[in-house]
Amino acid sequence: MFKGIYLQGKPQAWRGRKKISLTASAAAILLVAASSSALSQGVSQRPIGGEDALQTAATAPATPLSLTTAIELALEGNPEVAAATRQLEATEGQILQGRARPNPELAYSLEDARSRTRTQSWQLNLPVELGGKRAARTKAAEKSREQAQAQLNELKAALRANVAAAYFDVLTAQERLVLAKDSLALAKSSTDTVAKRVAAGKVSPVEESKARVAEAGIRVELAQAASEQRNARSRLFALLGKIEAPFTVLEGKAENLPPVPKLADLQSLISSSPAVVLARIEVDRRKALTDLEQSKRVPDITVSAGIQRSNETQRNILLFGVSVPLPVFDRNQGNLLEALKLEDKARDELQGATVRLHSEVAQAQERLSTITAEVQSLRQDVLPGAKSAYDAATIGFENGKFNFLEVLDAQRTYFTAKSQYLKALGEAHRAAADVDRLLGGPAGPRLIATQN
């Protein structure tokens, strides 16, 4: 009854409180929405550390790869160098085995199965090597280790030369790609100029067709230059032992020509070249093997000592003996003859390697000298003249003094000379790398590795 009176007596007040409650709720909702918006704006204005790091890494300049670093990476990560190093480590086992002495032998014999008359013997046999077999065997193993070390040095010298040649191949390919891009830009400009002159009725539409054909040909050359650059980079990073290219920028310039040493200075280094050193070590190893086969002609003796126990007499008998093989039929004459002939063969190979290396070094030095002179001639005489002729033909065509065929001929002459110049640069660096490969070692001239 009271409740009904209250509702009927205060309808306006109840509705007023309802409006106030709805207004407060709406204000709270707006406040929460505003806070959420401000929070989201604050979060969006402050990127997380990971995104900052990614953006910093993306905008950071790429680390350039120098030739010295490339050679160091190749020596550390090339699989062939790793395999040759394992081969060198394996020769330590040969030395360890060569120093080992023969094992003694324990023998037991039983006479008569009956217990009362049984006789048992225990005997220790000790082989004794004579004729210096152990020393000869150890020396041959040590020469095998020296041979493995020389092979590793030869492989490293060849790897350094190959990396240097591949490095400058990449630089030359980059220059060729830049030349192709410049050629395409000039071809586009020429095409646009010809199109405008055709539209103005100053030249025949055939000239525009020639310009577009020339531009299409340069596009093909650009694609070839880009492919050549990718292949050169792939060859370089394969030598480094990398599947993917970890560096995108190379230091140095292909225009830095290596010096041309005198032939007499190079020939004085032939005796310390990896190939000659390896052939000389092979002679020493074959001589050590000959000494080993010679020592095997001396028979080894076996010293025996033991005890014999007789159950019948109940006595112990001391045993002592010496056995010597008689070299009546087998005196190791066949193995000794083979070793002697192989030693003579190694000496002949050493002589052949020395003669061949003199010829190869002379050819590489001559090739380097000739190509260096060619590069200097192209740089000083041919390229400036071709560039001047092309600029004059272009200006004359724009002024209506030359036709477009003359411009194309001047352009083709200039870029052909430029391509020949880049090719000669690559040949010069490869010739210098051949000298490095032939002479090798830290005592060599290192014509390429000193450029950077």
VOPAGU-2260 file (C-alpha; in pm, 1 decimal, decimal comma):
REM VOPAGU-2260
SITE   aa  ch    i         X         Y         Z
SITE  MET   A    0       0,0       0,0       0,0
SITE  PHE   A    1     285,6     231,2      90,4
SITE  LYS   A    2     475,3     133,7    -218,9
SITE  GLY   A    3     183,1     207,9    -445,0
SITE  ILE   A    4     127,7     544,7    -281,4
SITE  TYR   A    5     498,7     626,8    -330,5
SITE  LEU   A    6     492,1     542,9    -698,8
SITE  GLN   A    7     181,7     731,0    -761,5
SITE  GLY   A    8     287,0    1027,6    -553,4
SITE  LYS   A    9     642,8    1072,8    -700,0
SITE  PRO   A   10     629,2     994,1   -1076,2
SITE  GLN   A   11     814,4    1307,7   -1181,7
SITE  ALA   A   12    1096,7    1259,9    -934,6
SITE  TRP   A   13    1151,3     902,9   -1046,2
SITE  ARG   A   14    1173,2    1003,9   -1407,6
SITE  GLY   A   15    1417,0    1282,8   -1317,3
SITE  ARG   A   16    1646,4    1039,9   -1141,6
SITE  LYS   A   17    1629,7     811,0   -1444,4
SITE  LYS   A   18    1741,4    1090,8   -1675,8
SITE  ILE   A   19    2031,4    1178,3   -1445,5
SITE  SER   A   20    2141,1     812,6   -1437,6
SITE  LEU   A   21    2135,1     784,9   -1816,9
SITE  THR   A   22    2331,8    1107,0   -1852,9
SITE  ALA   A   23    2597,0     986,0   -1610,1
SITE  SER   A   24    2626,1     654,1   -1795,1
SITE  ALA   A   25    2668,9     828,5   -2127,1
SITE  ALA   A   26    2937,6    1054,4   -1981,0
SITE  ALA   A   27    3123,9     753,4   -1841,3
SITE  ILE   A   28    3110,9     578,6   -2179,1
SITE  LEU   A   29    3247,4     888,1   -2353,5
SITE  LEU   A   30    3524,5     917,6   -2095,4
SITE  VAL   A   31    3627,4     554,2   -2142,9
SITE  ALA   A   32    3623,2     592,6   -2521,4
SITE  ALA   A   33    3836,7     904,2   -2503,2
SITE  SER   A   34    4085,5     732,1   -2274,7
SITE  SER   A   35    4107,3     432,3   -2510,6
SITE  SER   A   36    4163,9     660,1   -2808,4
SITE  ALA   A   37    4437,2     852,2   -2627,7
SITE  LEU   A   38    4600,6     528,3   -2520,6
SITE  SER   A   39    4592,4     387,7   -2873,0
SITE  GLN   A   40    4737,4     711,0   -3008,1
SITE  GLY   A   41    5014,2     700,5   -2750,1
SITE  VAL   A   42    5096,4     341,1   -2833,9
SITE  SER   A   43    5096,5     407,5   -3206,3
SITE  GLN   A   44    5328,5     705,9   -3159,0
SITE  ARG   A   45    5581,8     493,7   -2972,5
SITE  PRO   A   46    5685,5     190,3   -3184,8
SITE  ILE   A   47    5825,1    -108,7   -3002,5
SITE  GLY   A   48    6198,0    -174,3   -2983,8
SITE  GLY   A   49    6185,5    -462,4   -3232,0
SITE  GLU   A   50    6030,7    -245,1   -3503,8
SITE  ASP   A   51    6287,1      25,3   -3429,2
SITE  ALA   A   52    6563,4    -229,9   -3470,2
SITE  LEU   A   53    6420,3    -355,3   -3798,3
SITE  GLN   A   54    6387,7      -2,6   -3933,5
SITE  THR   A   55    6742,2      78,8   -3823,7
SITE  ALA   A   56    6875,0    -240,1   -3984,6
SITE  ALA   A   57    6686,0    -166,6   -4304,2
SITE  THR   A   58    6822,9     187,6   -4327,0
SITE  ALA   A   59    7178,1      93,9   -4220,5
SITE  PRO   A   60    7428,0     102,6   -4506,8
SITE  ALA   A   61    7554,3    -230,0   -4634,3
SITE  THR   A   62    7903,2    -326,0   -4520,7
SITE  PRO   A   63    8138,9    -321,0   -4820,9
SITE  LEU   A   64    8352,3    -627,3   -4890,3
SITE  SER   A   65    8722,1    -562,5   -4942,5
SITE  LEU   A   66    8949,7    -797,0   -5132,4
SITE  THR   A   67    9153,7    -872,0   -4819,7
SITE  THR   A   68    8837,0    -968,8   -4630,5
SITE  ALA   A   69    8720,6   -1182,6   -4921,1
SITE  ILE   A   70    9048,2   -1375,8   -4923,1
SITE  GLU   A   71    9031,3   -1427,8   -4546,6
SITE  LEU   A   72    8672,4   -1551,8   -4569,2
SITE  ALA   A   73    8768,1   -1788,5   -4850,6
SITE  LEU   A   74    9058,7   -1935,8   -4655,5
SITE  GLU   A   75    8829,1   -1986,9   -4355,8
SITE  GLY   A   76    8516,3   -2116,2   -4525,3
SITE  ASN   A   77    8622,6   -2281,8   -4850,8
SITE  PRO   A   78    8536,6   -2656,1   -4841,5
SITE  GLU   A   79    8843,2   -2759,8   -5043,8
SITE  VAL   A   80    9077,0   -2585,8   -4800,0
SITE  ALA   A   81    8897,7   -2755,5   -4511,2
SITE  ALA   A   82    8937,7   -3096,2   -4678,7
SITE  ALA   A   83    9309,9   -3034,8   -4742,5
SITE  THR   A   84    9352,2   -2932,5   -4378,5
SITE  ARG   A   85    9191,9   -3259,2   -4268,7
SITE  GLN   A   86    9431,7   -3445,8   -4496,3
SITE  LEU   A   87    9723,6   -3270,7   -4328,4
SITE  GLU   A   88    9589,1   -3363,7   -3986,6
SITE  ALA   A   89    9550,1   -3725,4   -4097,5
SITE  THR   A   90    9922,2   -3752,7   -4171,7
SITE  GLU   A   91    9991,1   -3720,1   -3800,5
SITE  GLY   A   92    9852,7   -4070,9   -3771,7
SITE  GLN   A   93   10113,1   -4197,4   -4018,1
SITE  ILE   A   94   10392,8   -4047,6   -3808,1
SITE  LEU   A   95   10246,9   -4192,5   -3491,0
SITE  GLN   A   96   10218,6   -4534,4   -3652,6
SITE  GLY   A   97   10567,9   -4512,3   -3799,2
SITE  ARG   A   98   10720,8   -4456,3   -3455,9
SITE  ALA   A   99   10546,6   -4760,8   -3308,5
SITE  ARG   A  100   10754,2   -5069,4   -3227,1
SITE  PRO   A  101   10642,7   -5426,3   -3306,5
SITE  ASN   A  102   10419,2   -5589,5   -3046,4
SITE  PRO   A  103   10551,9   -5880,7   -2840,8
SITE  GLU   A  104   10385,7   -6221,7   -2877,2
SITE  LEU   A  105   10277,3   -6456,2   -2598,3
SITE  ALA   A  106   10272,6   -6827,6   -2689,3
SITE  TYR   A  107   10140,7   -7129,0   -2496,7
SITE  SER   A  108   10185,5   -7495,4   -2584,6
SITE  LEU   A  109   10059,4   -7818,0   -2431,7
SITE  GLU   A  110   10216,5   -8160,4   -2479,3
SITE  ASP   A  111   10030,6   -8482,8   -2388,8
SITE  ALA   A  112    9674,1   -8461,8   -2273,6
SITE  ARG   A  113    9731,1   -8695,2   -1975,7
SITE  SER   A  114    9773,8   -8515,7   -1648,9
SITE  ARG   A  115   10062,5   -8718,3   -1513,7
SITE  THR   A  116   10285,7   -8682,2   -1820,4
SITE  ARG   A  117   10162,3   -8340,5   -1935,0
SITE  THR   A  118   10412,8   -8074,3   -2033,1
SITE  GLN   A  119   10314,0   -7707,7   -2059,5
SITE  SER   A  120   10515,1   -7418,6   -2201,6
SITE  TRP   A  121   10474,4   -7040,9   -2174,0
SITE  GLN   A  122   10688,4   -6832,7   -2408,1
SITE  LEU   A  123   10725,8   -6457,7   -2485,8
SITE  ASN   A  124   10846,5   -6368,8   -2837,4
SITE  LEU   A  125   10986,8   -6018,1   -2896,4
SITE  PRO   A  126   11054,2   -5904,9   -3258,0
SITE  VAL   A  127   11358,9   -5680,4   -3296,3
SITE  GLU   A  128   11375,4   -5457,2   -3605,7
SITE  LEU   A  129   11716,6   -5422,1   -3764,0
SITE  GLY   A  130   11852,3   -5212,1   -4048,4
SITE  GLY   A  131   11692,3   -4880,9   -3934,3
SITE  LYS   A  132   11339,0   -4974,8   -4038,8
SITE  ARG   A  133   11169,1   -4769,5   -3768,2
SITE  ALA   A  134   11368,8   -4453,9   -3844,3
SITE  ALA   A  135   11314,2   -4494,5   -4219,6
SITE  ARG   A  136   10942,7   -4552,4   -4168,5
SITE  THR   A  137   10913,2   -4241,5   -3950,0
SITE  LYS   A  138   11104,6   -4027,7   -4199,9
SITE  ALA   A  139   10877,6   -4138,9   -4484,9
SITE  ALA   A  140   10571,5   -4047,3   -4274,7
SITE  GLU   A  141   10718,5   -3704,9   -4198,2
SITE  LYS   A  142   10777,4   -3645,1   -4568,6
SITE  SER   A  143   10412,6   -3735,3   -4630,6
SITE  ARG   A  144   10316,0   -3467,6   -4380,4
SITE  GLU   A  145   10538,0   -3213,3   -4556,8
SITE  GLN   A  146   10376,4   -3311,0   -4884,8
SITE  ALA   A  147   10027,2   -3255,1   -4741,2
SITE  GLN   A  148   10138,2   -2914,8   -4610,6
SITE  ALA   A  149   10277,8   -2820,7   -4952,2
SITE  GLN   A  150    9953,2   -2928,7   -5118,9
SITE  LEU   A  151    9759,7   -2712,6   -4874,0
SITE  ASN   A  152    9985,1   -2414,3   -4949,9
SITE  GLU   A  153    9940,8   -2467,3   -5322,9
SITE  LEU   A  154    9563,6   -2484,4   -5281,6
SITE  LYS   A  155    9562,1   -2165,7   -5074,8
SITE  ALA   A  156    9772,8   -1985,1   -5335,0
SITE  ALA   A  157    9535,1   -2093,6   -5610,3
SITE  LEU   A  158    9235,6   -1993,6   -5397,1
SITE  ARG   A  159    9378,1   -1647,0   -5331,3
SITE  ALA   A  160    9436,1   -1596,7   -5702,6
SITE  ASN   A  161    9089,7   -1725,6   -5792,9
SITE  VAL   A  162    8922,2   -1503,3   -5534,2
SITE  ALA   A  163    9115,4   -1200,3   -5660,7
SITE  ALA   A  164    9019,9   -1276,2   -6020,8
SITE  ALA   A  165    8654,1   -1335,9   -5926,7
SITE  TYR   A  166    8652,2   -1017,6   -5716,2
SITE  PHE   A  167    8767,3    -802,9   -6005,1
SITE  ASP   A  168    8531,9    -989,2   -6238,0
SITE  VAL   A  169    8247,1    -864,6   -6018,9
SITE  LEU   A  170    8383,5    -509,0   -6026,2
SITE  THR   A  171    8419,2    -525,6   -6404,6
SITE  ALA   A  172    8069,3    -667,9   -6438,7
SITE  GLN   A  173    7936,3    -381,6   -6227,3
SITE  GLU   A  174    8108,7    -130,0   -6453,7
SITE  ARG   A  175    7966,8    -305,7   -6757,6
SITE  LEU   A  176    7617,7    -290,9   -6605,0
SITE  VAL   A  177    7656,2      81,9   -6537,3
SITE  LEU   A  178    7770,5     128,3   -6897,5
SITE  ALA   A  179    7465,8     -59,8   -7025,2
SITE  LYS   A  180    7234,0     155,6   -6812,0
SITE  ASP   A  181    7398,6     472,9   -6939,6
SITE  SER   A  182    7367,9     343,3   -7295,0
SITE  LEU   A  183    6998,8     276,3   -7242,6
SITE  ALA   A  184    6943,9     623,5   -7098,5
SITE  LEU   A  185    7117,8     780,4   -7398,2
SITE  ALA   A  186    6922,5     559,0   -7634,8
SITE  LYS   A  187    6594,2     668,4   -7476,2
SITE  SER   A  188    6698,0    1030,6   -7504,5
SITE  SER   A  189    6791,7     982,0   -7868,8
SITE  THR   A  190    6462,2     807,7   -7940,4
SITE  ASP   A  191    6267,2    1092,4   -7782,4
SITE  THR   A  192    6465,5    1348,3   -7979,2
SITE  VAL   A  193    6408,0    1164,1   -8304,9
SITE  ALA   A  194    6037,4    1126,1   -8226,9
SITE  LYS   A  195    6007,4    1501,9   -8174,6
SITE  ARG   A  196    6188,6    1573,5   -8502,1
SITE  VAL   A  197    5964,8    1325,8   -8682,5
SITE  ALA   A  198    5657,1    1494,9   -8534,0
SITE  ALA   A  199    5791,8    1828,9   -8651,6
SITE  GLY   A  200    5844,0    1685,5   -8999,2
SITE  LYS   A  201    6218,9    1745,1   -8998,4
SITE  VAL   A  202    6328,7    1382,6   -9046,0
SITE  SER   A  203    6182,3    1068,5   -9191,9
SITE  PRO   A  204    5986,7     822,3   -8969,3
SITE  VAL   A  205    6247,2     566,3   -9070,7
SITE  GLU   A  206    6490,5     743,9   -8839,2
SITE  GLU   A  207    6254,4     685,1   -8546,9
SITE  SER   A  208    6234,1     313,8   -8633,9
SITE  LYS   A  209    6613,3     293,1   -8637,3
SITE  ALA   A  210    6628,2     464,3   -8298,8
SITE  ARG   A  211    6376,5     222,6   -8145,2
SITE  VAL   A  212    6561,3     -77,8   -8287,8
SITE  ALA   A  213    6886,7      52,8   -8142,5
SITE  GLU   A  214    6716,6     103,5   -7804,2
SITE  ALA   A  215    6580,4    -252,1   -7810,3
SITE  GLY   A  216    6928,0    -387,2   -7882,2
SITE  ILE   A  217    7071,2    -193,9   -7588,0
SITE  ARG   A  218    6797,1    -336,9   -7363,1
SITE  VAL   A  219    6917,0    -683,8   -7458,5
SITE  GLU   A  220    7274,3    -583,7   -7373,8
SITE  LEU   A  221    7152,0    -450,4   -7038,9
SITE  ALA   A  222    6986,9    -783,2   -6956,9
SITE  GLN   A  223    7305,7    -966,0   -7051,8
SITE  ALA   A  224    7515,6    -734,5   -6835,7
SITE  ALA   A  225    7284,0    -788,0   -6537,7
SITE  SER   A  226    7302,4   -1165,5   -6585,6
SITE  GLU   A  227    7680,9   -1152,2   -6610,8
SITE  GLN   A  228    7699,8    -954,7   -6287,1
SITE  ARG   A  229    7482,8   -1209,3   -6103,2
SITE  ASN   A  230    7696,3   -1495,5   -6233,8
SITE  ALA   A  231    8017,9   -1319,7   -6131,6
SITE  ARG   A  232    7884,4   -1262,0   -5780,7
SITE  SER   A  233    7776,1   -1623,9   -5758,3
SITE  ARG   A  234    8123,6   -1744,6   -5857,1
SITE  LEU   A  235    8286,2   -1515,7   -5601,5
SITE  PHE   A  236    8068,2   -1620,3   -5309,3
SITE  ALA   A  237    8100,3   -1987,3   -5404,3
SITE  LEU   A  238    8475,2   -1948,4   -5352,5
SITE  LEU   A  239    8399,4   -1798,2   -5012,2
SITE  GLY   A  240    8198,2   -2107,7   -4923,7
SITE  LYS   A  241    7870,7   -1911,7   -4917,6
SITE  ILE   A  242    7548,2   -2018,9   -5083,7
SITE  GLU   A  243    7383,7   -1677,7   -5049,7
SITE  ALA   A  244    7557,4   -1344,9   -5103,0
SITE  PRO   A  245    7631,1   -1193,6   -4756,7
SITE  PHE   A  246    7768,5    -870,3   -4909,7
SITE  THR   A  247    7609,9    -645,6   -5168,1
SITE  VAL   A  248    7883,6    -382,0   -5209,1
SITE  LEU   A  249    8247,0    -437,7   -5306,3
SITE  GLU   A  250    8531,2    -198,9   -5235,7
SITE  GLY   A  251    8783,9     -87,8   -5491,0
SITE  LYS   A  252    8766,9      -5,0   -5857,8
SITE  ALA   A  253    8838,3    -219,1   -6158,1
SITE  GLU   A  254    9036,4      67,4   -6313,2
SITE  ASN   A  255    9318,1      22,5   -6059,5
SITE  LEU   A  256    9566,0    -172,3   -6267,7
SITE  PRO   A  257    9813,5    -408,0   -6099,6
SITE  PRO   A  258   10183,4    -328,9   -6143,4
SITE  VAL   A  259   10386,1    -512,4   -6405,4
SITE  PRO   A  260   10695,5    -667,8   -6243,5
SITE  LYS   A  261   11009,8    -751,9   -6434,3
SITE  LEU   A  262   11045,6   -1103,7   -6567,4
SITE  ALA   A  263   11380,8   -1152,3   -6391,4
SITE  ASP   A  264   11220,7   -1068,2   -6055,4
SITE  LEU   A  265   10946,0   -1322,6   -6115,7
SITE  GLN   A  266   11181,3   -1598,2   -6229,0
SITE  SER   A  267   11384,7   -1560,7   -5910,9
SITE  LEU   A  268   11072,9   -1665,1   -5716,0
SITE  ILE   A  269   11011,3   -1984,9   -5911,9
SITE  SER   A  270   11225,4   -2199,3   -5682,7
SITE  SER   A  271   10994,6   -2113,1   -5391,2
SITE  SER   A  272   10668,9   -2148,3   -5584,4
SITE  PRO   A  273   10413,8   -2401,1   -5452,5
SITE  ALA   A  274   10440,9   -2632,6   -5754,2
SITE  VAL   A  275   10820,8   -2656,4   -5739,8
SITE  VAL   A  276   10823,0   -2696,5   -5362,7
SITE  LEU   A  277   10564,4   -2973,9   -5389,9
SITE  ALA   A  278   10768,2   -3153,0   -5659,7
SITE  ARG   A  279   11084,8   -3121,5   -5451,4
SITE  ILE   A  280   10911,7   -3266,7   -5144,8
SITE  GLU   A  281   10786,5   -3553,7   -5359,9
SITE  VAL   A  282   11148,5   -3631,6   -5453,3
SITE  ASP   A  283   11244,4   -3633,8   -5084,9
SITE  ARG   A  284   10948,2   -3854,4   -4999,6
SITE  ARG   A  285   11036,7   -4103,8   -5271,6
SITE  LYS   A  286   11396,3   -4111,2   -5148,0
SITE  ALA   A  287   11270,1   -4184,4   -4796,1
SITE  LEU   A  288   11055,7   -4467,9   -4931,3
SITE  THR   A  289   11361,3   -4604,1   -5115,7
SITE  ASP   A  290   11555,9   -4602,4   -4787,6
SITE  LEU   A  291   11264,9   -4782,5   -4622,6
SITE  GLU   A  292   11263,8   -5055,9   -4886,7
SITE  GLN   A  293   11641,4   -5079,9   -4858,9
SITE  SER   A  294   11613,7   -5132,9   -4482,5
SITE  LYS   A  295   11366,9   -5415,3   -4536,8
SITE  ARG   A  296   11644,5   -5617,7   -4702,0
SITE  VAL   A  297   11794,8   -5669,2   -4356,0
SITE  PRO   A  298   11601,7   -5949,8   -4182,0
SITE  ASP   A  299   11456,1   -5895,5   -3835,8
SITE  ILE   A  300   11526,4   -6132,7   -3548,3
SITE  THR   A  301   11283,3   -6261,8   -3287,1
SITE  VAL   A  302   11405,8   -6317,9   -2932,3
SITE  SER   A  303   11210,6   -6574,6   -2728,7
SITE  ALA   A  304   11211,0   -6641,5   -2354,0
SITE  GLY   A  305   10981,1   -6865,7   -2152,7
SITE  ILE   A  306   10933,2   -7148,9   -1907,1
SITE  GLN   A  307   10833,8   -7512,8   -1944,6
SITE  ARG   A  308   10664,7   -7718,9   -1671,8
SITE  SER   A  309   10676,1   -8102,6   -1677,5
SITE  ASN   A  310   10425,3   -8279,3   -1452,2
SITE  GLU   A  311   10615,1   -8603,7   -1485,6
SITE  THR   A  312   10945,0   -8471,1   -1351,4
SITE  GLN   A  313   10787,6   -8190,1   -1148,8
SITE  ARG   A  314   11053,9   -7951,9   -1274,8
SITE  ASN   A  315   11050,0   -7607,6   -1443,2
SITE  ILE   A  316   11275,8   -7560,3   -1741,7
SITE  LEU   A  317   11388,5   -7215,0   -1863,7
SITE  LEU   A  318   11350,2   -7158,1   -2239,8
SITE  PHE   A  319   11547,5   -6911,3   -2451,0
SITE  GLY   A  320   11567,9   -6882,9   -2828,7
SITE  VAL   A  321   11646,4   -6665,5   -3128,3
SITE  SER   A  322   11491,4   -6696,1   -3473,9
SITE  VAL   A  323   11628,8   -6532,7   -3788,5
SITE  PRO   A  324   11460,0   -6555,3   -4131,9
SITE  LEU   A  325   11694,4   -6654,5   -4411,0
SITE  PRO   A  326   11671,5   -6414,4   -4711,6
SITE  VAL   A  327   11722,2   -6685,4   -4969,0
SITE  PHE   A  328   11439,8   -6617,6   -5212,6
SITE  ASP   A  329   11273,8   -6290,5   -5105,3
SITE  ARG   A  330   11527,6   -6014,4   -5053,2
SITE  ASN   A  331   11273,3   -5735,5   -5121,1
SITE  GLN   A  332   11443,1   -5678,2   -5453,8
SITE  GLY   A  333   11118,1   -5607,6   -5641,0
SITE  ASN   A  334   10994,0   -5338,6   -5400,0
SITE  LEU   A  335   11337,3   -5177,9   -5394,8
SITE  LEU   A  336   11349,7   -5162,1   -5774,9
SITE  GLU   A  337   11004,3   -5001,4   -5785,5
SITE  ALA   A  338   11102,9   -4743,9   -5524,3
SITE  LEU   A  339   11418,5   -4652,7   -5717,4
SITE  LYS   A  340   11227,4   -4604,4   -6042,6
SITE  LEU   A  341   10962,2   -4393,2   -5872,2
SITE  GLU   A  342   11236,6   -4178,7   -5721,8
SITE  ASP   A  343   11379,0   -4121,8   -6069,2
SITE  LYS   A  344   11031,1   -4037,8   -6193,0
SITE  ALA   A  345   10990,4   -3777,4   -5917,4
SITE  ARG   A  346   11318,1   -3615,4   -6018,2
SITE  ASP   A  347   11203,1   -3597,4   -6379,6
SITE  GLU   A  348   10873,4   -3443,3   -6268,8
SITE  LEU   A  349   11062,0   -3182,6   -6066,0
SITE  GLN   A  350   11264,1   -3087,8   -6373,5
SITE  GLY   A  351   10950,3   -3074,5   -6584,8
SITE  ALA   A  352   10764,8   -2861,2   -6329,2
SITE  THR   A  353   11053,5   -2613,4   -6316,7
SITE  VAL   A  354   11070,7   -2578,8   -6694,6
SITE  ARG   A  355   10693,6   -2553,6   -6728,6
SITE  LEU   A  356   10671,6   -2290,2   -6456,0
SITE  HIS   A  357   10937,3   -2075,0   -6622,5
SITE  SER   A  358   10733,7   -2082,7   -6943,0
SITE  GLU   A  359   10399,4   -2015,1   -6773,3
SITE  VAL   A  360   10537,0   -1726,7   -6567,3
SITE  ALA   A  361   10693,6   -1570,8   -6877,6
SITE  GLN   A  362   10364,9   -1602,4   -7066,5
SITE  ALA   A  363   10162,6   -1456,4   -6778,0
SITE  GLN   A  364   10404,5   -1163,8   -6741,8
SITE  GLU   A  365   10395,2   -1099,0   -7115,9
SITE  ARG   A  366   10017,2   -1113,8   -7119,0
SITE  LEU   A  367    9996,9    -876,9   -6823,0
SITE  SER   A  368   10238,0    -632,8   -6987,0
SITE  THR   A  369   10053,2    -640,1   -7319,3
SITE  ILE   A  370    9709,4    -598,1   -7167,7
SITE  THR   A  371    9828,7    -316,4   -6940,9
SITE  ALA   A  372    9961,5    -129,7   -7244,9
SITE  GLU   A  373    9628,9    -192,0   -7420,9
SITE  VAL   A  374    9433,1     -54,8   -7126,3
SITE  GLN   A  375    9646,4     256,4   -7107,6
SITE  SER   A  376    9608,6     314,5   -7481,4
SITE  LEU   A  377    9231,8     275,2   -7461,6
SITE  ARG   A  378    9213,3     501,5   -7157,3
SITE  GLN   A  379    9431,3     779,3   -7297,2
SITE  ASP   A  380    9361,7     777,0   -7670,8
SITE  VAL   A  381    9064,9     568,1   -7783,6
SITE  LEU   A  382    8802,5     649,1   -7522,8
SITE  PRO   A  383    8845,6    1030,0   -7523,6
SITE  GLY   A  384    8835,9    1038,5   -7904,6
SITE  ALA   A  385    8529,0     814,4   -7926,9
SITE  LYS   A  386    8348,8    1015,7   -7659,3
SITE  SER   A  387    8431,8    1343,6   -7833,6
SITE  ALA   A  388    8307,0    1208,3   -8167,3
SITE  TYR   A  389    7983,8    1086,3   -8008,9
SITE  ASP   A  390    7917,9    1420,4   -7836,9
SITE  ALA   A  391    7986,8    1609,1   -8161,5
SITE  ALA   A  392    7754,7    1379,7   -8358,0
SITE  THR   A  393    7479,0    1420,0   -8099,2
SITE  ILE   A  394    7504,4    1798,6   -8098,2
SITE  GLY   A  395    7519,7    1805,7   -8477,6
SITE  PHE   A  396    7210,0    1587,1   -8503,8
SITE  GLU   A  397    7016,7    1813,0   -8268,3
SITE  ASN   A  398    7115,7    2109,2   -8485,4
SITE  GLY   A  399    7025,1    1925,1   -8805,6
SITE  LYS   A  400    7378,8    1888,8   -8938,1
SITE  PHE   A  401    7400,8    1507,3   -8914,1
SITE  ASN   A  402    7153,0    1233,0   -8973,8
SITE  PHE   A  403    7067,2     977,7   -8706,9
SITE  LEU   A  404    7265,9     701,5   -8872,9
SITE  GLU   A  405    7585,4     896,3   -8803,0
SITE  VAL   A  406    7478,5     939,1   -8440,2
SITE  LEU   A  407    7415,9     565,6   -8409,2
SITE  ASP   A  408    7755,1     488,3   -8559,4
SITE  ALA   A  409    7932,4     727,2   -8319,3
SITE  GLN   A  410    7737,7     586,9   -8024,5
SITE  ARG   A  411    7816,2     228,7   -8124,2
SITE  THR   A  412    8186,0     316,0   -8164,5
SITE  TYR   A  413    8204,3     478,3   -7821,8
SITE  PHE   A  414    8031,6     199,9   -7630,2
SITE  THR   A  415    8225,6     -67,0   -7819,0
SITE  ALA   A  416    8549,3     103,2   -7714,3
SITE  LYS   A  417    8420,7     127,4   -7357,7
SITE  SER   A  418    8329,6    -243,0   -7355,9
SITE  GLN   A  419    8671,1    -329,8   -7496,9
SITE  TYR   A  420    8827,8    -120,6   -7222,1
SITE  LEU   A  421    8635,3    -304,2   -6947,8
SITE  LYS   A  422    8719,4    -639,2   -7103,6
SITE  ALA   A  423    9087,8    -547,7   -7111,2
SITE  LEU   A  424    9068,4    -449,0   -6743,7
SITE  GLY   A  425    8928,7    -789,2   -6656,9
SITE  GLU   A  426    9199,5    -962,5   -6860,7
SITE  ALA   A  427    9469,9    -760,8   -6685,1
SITE  HIS   A  428    9347,4    -861,8   -6341,0
SITE  ARG   A  429    9318,0   -1225,2   -6446,9
SITE  ALA   A  430    9674,3   -1221,2   -6584,9
SITE  ALA   A  431    9801,1   -1079,4   -6256,3
SITE  ALA   A  432    9602,7   -1344,5   -6070,2
SITE  ASP   A  433    9771,1   -1611,3   -6284,0
SITE  VAL   A  434   10110,8   -1480,7   -6174,2
SITE  ASP   A  435    9993,4   -1496,5   -5811,5
SITE  ARG   A  436    9868,3   -1849,7   -5860,5
SITE  LEU   A  437   10192,6   -1968,3   -6021,1
SITE  LEU   A  438   10427,0   -1810,2   -5768,7
SITE  GLY   A  439   10195,0   -1805,5   -5468,2
SITE  GLY   A  440   10291,1   -1799,0   -5104,3
SITE  PRO   A  441   10365,0   -1500,5   -4881,3
SITE  ALA   A  442   10700,9   -1453,7   -5056,7
SITE  GLY   A  443   10529,8   -1397,7   -5392,4
SITE  PRO   A  444   10458,4   -1054,7   -5539,0
SITE  ARG   A  445   10089,1   -1064,4   -5443,0
SITE  LEU   A  446   10003,6    -838,6   -5739,2
SITE  ILE   A  447    9630,9    -844,6   -5680,5
SITE  ALA   A  448    9589,8    -869,5   -5304,6
SITE  THR   A  449    9769,9    -538,4   -5246,6
SITE  GLN   A  450    9530,8    -331,6   -5455,2
SITE  ASN   A  451    9289,1    -258,6   -5170,2
